[in-house]
Amino acid sequence: MNIHPNRHRGEIAAKLDGETRLLCLTLGALAELESAFGVDDLIELAQRFEAGKLSAGDIIRIVGAGLRGAGNRLTDEDVAEMSTEGGVAGFARIATELLWLSFGGTDADRAERPISDREGGAPDRPENPPVP
């Protein structure tokens, strides 16, 4: 199955356990994260992540919420058992990209980085944001 994420809607594609899946932090997924992180609103949620520190548990929650936001029926426990290329750093890139797109990042913001630094080196696929 070909998956074509719509980045304008905050969707990304990521290969998890060898299967390419769609992820999106919908409003419901963001509400789930607000609750999980004990914050009152999106501003507090964004501020929490601006520090650039993500624990393994944070990454599991973010990726899990992104998967569920895109219609995947997986629990955080399922996500904790998954693997991705790059291991922990790969998961951190997925979580960071989801947050970055959800809180207003655009592909134009990333155009300054050379294509060789982009994941896969493809000129038509923007790179993942830096790992915190």
N, C-alpha and C positions, 0 to 999 in steps of 0.2 A: 504494500500500500504506500503510495506517495503522499507525504504530508507536506503541505505548503502553509507555513505559519503566516498570519497577517500581522506584521509587526506594528501596524497602526492600531491594532486592537490589543497590543501587548503580548501577542503569542510568539512563542519560540518552539523550536523542535530540538529534542535532545535524545541521544541514543542511550537508553537505560536497559541493562540486561540484554543487550544486543538488538533491541527493538526501538525504532524511532517513534517517539511519542510527542504529542503536542502538549504544551504547558501554557497556562495563562493565569495571571493573578486577577481574576474578576473581582467585582465589588464584594461578592460573597466570600471569595478566598481571602481578600484583604480583611474582611470582618473576622474571619476565622483566625487570622494572624494577630489582629488586635487583641482578641480574647486570649490566645495562646501566650502572648507576650505581656499581658496585663496592662495595656495602654488604653487611654480613653478615646483617641482619635487617630486619624491618618497622619497628622502632623507629628504626634509623639512617635508613631510607628516609623516614619521616615527619619526622625531624629535619632531613634535607636540604632538604625542601620548606617547613618552617616558617619558614625565613629569608625566604621570599617572593620569591626570585630564581629566575626560570626563563629559561634560554637558549632560543633557537629550537630547538636540538637536543633540549633537554629536552622541549619541547612536542611535537615530532614523535614522540619515543619514548613519551610518555604517551598521546597521542591514538592512536598506532598500537597500543599495547598494549590500550587500551580498545576499539578496533575489533575486534582479534583476539579479545579476551575475550568479545565479544558474537557471535562467529562469522563476522565479516567476514574474508575472505582477502586482506588487503592488507599490503604491506610498508611499512617506514618510508619507503622511497624513494617509494612511491605517495603516502603522506601528505604528504611534502615538496612534491609537485606539486599538491596539492589547494588549493582556495580555500574560504573561508567568509565569510559576512556579517560585516563588521567587520574583515576582514583579520587581521593579527597579533593585535590585541586580541580578536577573536572566537575565535581558536585558544587564546589564553591563558585566556579564560573557560571554554572547553570543558575544557581540562586542569585548571584550578583546580576546577571543579565535580566532575570525576571524582575528584580527590584528596580533596576535601572530603567527598564521600559515602563514599568508601572508608575514610576514617579517622575515621568516626563523626559526621559532620555530619548534622543532621536538618532537615527543612523547618520544624519548630517554631522552630529556632534563628534562622531567617531571617524569622520572622513580624513582627518589629518594623519592617522596612523598608516604606515605603508602596508600594502597588500600582503607582503611576505609575513607580517606579524599577525595576520588574520587567521582564524581557525580554518584549516583546510586550504588556505592560500587562494581561495576563489575570489575574483574581483567583484562578483555580484552578491557575495554573502558577507555581511559585516562581521567583524571580529567580535569575540566576546569581550566584555569589559574586564579591566584588571581584577585579579583576585585580591580581596582585601587582606 
